[in-house]
Amino acid sequence: MAREVSEVPLEFDPLEEGEFDDRDIDVLEPEELEGIRDDAPHLVFLIPGIRTNGWWAQEARRQELLWDGREVHFVPVRGNGGNTDRLSSWHLLSRVGLPSFRRNFSSQIIIISSRREYASINIFAHSMGSALFSDIAENVAGQLPKGKFDTVAFIGSVCHRRHAQRLHGCAELFVNDVGTKDYWPYIASTARPDSYSDVGFAGFLNGFAYDRFFMHNHTSCTSLEHMIDELLPLISTTDVRPLGAPLAEPPHYNTLIYIRRSIWGVVALVVAWLLASAIF
């Protein structure tokens, strides 16, 4: 049961004070939504990544927020129904055991979004959570009332670039927030180039995703400030404001590309030498 949300004057901005607790209620600028009930809230699914219980998602769930005069319902999506119930570094590297996570993610999103009418249905996904979501996005979107999500936003993503077109087709708006201090997507793409890309560090850099660049690391991109300032204004709209530093290139990116290729070359030589030794 959502707590009662009361309106506050539009000039009030708790972000100026840097305080976020149960008493803080943001009223964001209204926009017109036709054909939707006046009391229909916005629904935002939050998908965490590896080695986390997703406390940033739980913190967001505690907030009472309004966007265009409607409540915003944050819903964490995680787990596979197992004992640990969270993604691990083993899952990231081995890709073993992921089907149960995909099924559980799909069930949570489909069941919860079908319980009532929502003004918009959105996804904010972090790290490996975005990669798993990309695997189920097309199937899940087809079961939504509109047949697609309103906004899909990735933060600190390791999603492979080959999924960009699919994600673009599953949402009215597909945004990828890049952290120029976030090296984990680069590391993941070096360790498993077949499964991950460094889009959370360098961007998709194609026409299917709207990349936005911020001075974030892998943790700060999940802050409540970023979610309220940069992600919430994206829901239920097709207009993207040029936020952040769109022209800021990740530091020494060309050098990092050469380093990654060198690592792959050394690994290939070692594997070839081991195979040759085994044969001869």
N, C-alpha and C positions, 0 to 999 in steps of 0.2 A: 504494500500500500504506500503510494507516494505521499510524502508530507505535503501539507497545504503550502502553496506558494503565494506569498503576498507581494504586491508590487511596491517598488520604491521609486523615488523621483529619478528621472532619466539622467540628471546630472550626477547622481551618485555613482562612484566608480571605486569599488573595493580594491581594484588592481593598483590604484595610486598608493594605497597604504601597504600593499604587499601582504594582506591578511586574507586567509581563506579558511573559514570554519562554517559550522552549521548555520550561523546567522547571516552569512553573506549570500545575497540574492542579486544576480545580475539581470537587468532588463536591457536587452539588446534592441537595436533599431528594428522596427516592424517592416515586413514586406508582404505583399499580397499573395495569398494562396487561394485559388478558386476551387470550388468543388470539394473542399475538405471541411469536416465539422469544426466548429469554433473551439471545441474542447479537445480536439485531437492533438496529442503531443508529438514531438519529434523523438525518434528512437535512434540511439547511437550505440552500436556494438563496439566494444573495446577489446582488441585481441593482443595480449602480451606475447613476448618472445620466450627465449630459453632462460633456464636457471633463475626463474622468478615466480613468485606467487601473484604477481600482478597487482602489487599494492597501489601503484599509481592509478590503476583502473578502479580499485576499491575506493580510493580517495575521491575520484571524480564522481563516483556513484552517490557519495554523501552530499554532494552539492545540490542546492536548489537553484536552478537556472531557468530563465525564460529567453526564448528566441522568437521574435515576431509575435510576442504575447502568448506563446505556447510553452508549456513545460518541456524540458529536455530530459528524457529518460536515458541514463547511461547504464549499459548492461555489459558486464565483463563476460568474455567468452574464452574458456580455457579448459584444459583437462581432457583425459581419455577415459575417465571412470576407473582408473587403476589405483594402486596404492599410493604412489607419489603424485600422480595426476598432474605432472608438469613436464614441459619439454626440457631436455637436458643437452649438454654438449655432445653426448653420445648420439642422440637423435639427430643433431645437426650434421655430424660427420658421417655417421653410418647410414642414415635414412631408414633405419630399421624401426619398426613399430609405429610408423606414422599413419597407417590406415585408420586405426582406432581414434586418433586425434581428429582426422578429417571427418569421420562419421559423427563424432561428438560435436564438433564445431557446427556442422551442417544442421544437426538436430536442434541445437540451441537457437540458432538464428531463425530457422524455419518455424519452429513451434512458437517462440516468443513473438515474432513479428506477425503471426496469424491470430493472436489472441484478441486484438482490437484494432480499430482504425488508427493509423498514424499519419501525421502530416508529411513526414519523410522518414525513410529508413536508410541509415548511413553506417559506414564501417571506418573506424580508425584502427589501423593495425601496425604493430611495432615489430621490428627485427624479423625473426623466423616466423612469427605469427602472420606476417604479410605473405611469406612464401607459401605457407600452408593454405591461407585464404585463397591465393591465386589458383590453387589446385581445385578448389570447390566453387569458386565464384560463379562460373557459368551455370552450373546446375542449380545452385541456391537462388541466384537471381531469377531464373526462370520460374520459380515457385512463389515469387513475391507478387503482390497485387498488381504492381506496375510492370512486372516482368524484368525489372532492373533496380539497382540501388540508386538512390539520389546522389550521394557523394561517397566515394571511396578515397580515403587519404592514408598514405603510408608514411611512417616515420622510422628512421633508422633501418630501412628495409634491406633485406638480402634477396628479394624476389629476383628471379632471372629475367633478363630483358626480353626474352622471347615471349613472355606472357603479357607484354604491354598491350598488344592489340586486343587480346581477349578481355583484359580488364577494362579497356576503353569502351568496349561494347557492352559491358555489364553495368555501367553506371552513367548517369547523366553528366557526372563530373569526376575525373580521375586525377588526383593531385599526389605528388610525391615530394615530401619535405626532406631536404638533404641537410646533413650536418657536416660541415667542412672540417670538423675536428673528430669525426666519428670514423675510426679506422676499422671497426669490427666488420662492416660489410666487405671491405677490401680483403681482410684476412679470410673471411668465409669464402669469397669468390676465388681466392688463391688456393684454398684447401680443397674445394669442390666446385671447380668451374663448370661442371656439367649440370649442377643444380642451383647455383647461386651467382648473382652478379652484385657489383658494388654500387647499386643504385642509391643506397642510403648515404654514400660518401661522394659519389660523382654524378648521380642522376641517371635517368633513363636516356636523356639526350635525344629523344625522338619526338615525332608528332603525336603520339598516342597519350603521353603523360605530360602534365603540367608540372615541371620541376621548379621548386622554390628553394633557395639556398640560405641557410642560417648558420650562425657560429655555434652550433650545438655539438656535443659529444653524444655517445650512445645512450646516456641516461637523461641528460637535460632536455632532450626532445620530447620526453614523456611528462614534462612538468605541467602542472595545472595551468600555469601562466601561458604556456605555448598552446595548450588546448583551447583556452578561452579566447586568447588574443588572435590566434592564427587559424585554428581549425573550425571552431563553431561558426564563424562568419561564412564558411563555405557551404553549410547545409542548406538545402532547399533553394539553391540558386545556381544559375549557369554562368554567373559572372565571377571571374577570379581577379582579385586585386593583386598588383605586382608587389607582394610583401617580401620582406627579407632583403637579401642582396642578390638579385637574379643574375648578375654578371660575375659574382665571386667564384673563381675556380678553386677547387680543392688544392691545397699547397703541394707543389712538387708532383703533380699527378702524372706527368709524362715519365718522370723518374721512377715512380712507383709501378707504372706499367712495365717498364723495362726490367725492374727487379722481379716482378711476378713472372714474366716470361723466362727470366734466367732460372728461377726456381723450378719452373716446369721443365726446362731443358735439362737441368741437373737430375731431376727425378726420372725423366725419360732415359737418360744415360745409365743411371743406376739400375733401373728395371731391365734395360737391355743387357747390361753386363751380367746381372743375376740369371737371366734366362739363358744367355750364352754359356755361362758356367755350368748351369744345370744340364744343358744339352751335350756339351763337350767335356 
